[in-house]
């Protein structure tokens, strides 16, 4: 059966962890979904891993729609989550128009980066039948404002705001919260504070699900390898085996381990 947002909510309630990996084409979408990964993220990370840019900022809605359609063509029942690229949801009107494009391209929900300023946009999208994932913590689209790729939420005030934002966004209709590069204790508090599923990347193993960029998961990271990345192809003899190893480790709580976690 196809995975839906309700599937993930039921898994959270049952205490069962779920998995998410990025894919950008039909071949990897088929490999990932047929292995049992519940969520495929068509990430604007394609700007870096496919296009060779130094950030996600150059990615367009047209880029995202193209790759979303490619992934949808190969998908075998996973929930498809598409990133809303930089400045494609600066106003609620932009968000409505561009989210519709991605949904019509095959996405099942869209992901937006930002905190409480997106409460009204989240509410409007929800009212119009568009599920959303709200991305908090290290938000790559604001890397220039943040001054680089840095762990977020280590100061008490920043941590409290992240909790408040997550609760407000969930109440506004967000279906998933994604936390990137935050201390594990903060991620655990947010996971407990909201009744929607929480996906982590560099947020410890207390979240309801985990996500990695598939290139990182397969050891194809170029340049600096982030602390939260593990090469699952190492010790396995195929991509399929690596994906299955990732699923097993996430569901058992073995990944992420302490070495992949920020304190």
Secondary structure, DSSP 8 states (H G I E B T S, - for coil): ----HHHHHHHHHHT--EEEEE--SHHHHHHHHHHT-SEEEE-TTHHHHTT--SSSTT--HHHHHHHHHHHHHH-SS-EEEEE--TTSSSSHHHHHHHHHHHHHTT-SEEEEE-SGGGHHHHHHHHHTT-EEEEEEES-GGGHHHHTSS--B--SHHHHHHHHHHHHHHHHHT-SEEEEESB-HHHHHHHHHH-SSEEEEESS-S-SSEEEE-HHHHTT---SS--TT---SSTT-SSHHHHHHHHHHHHHHT-SS-GGG---
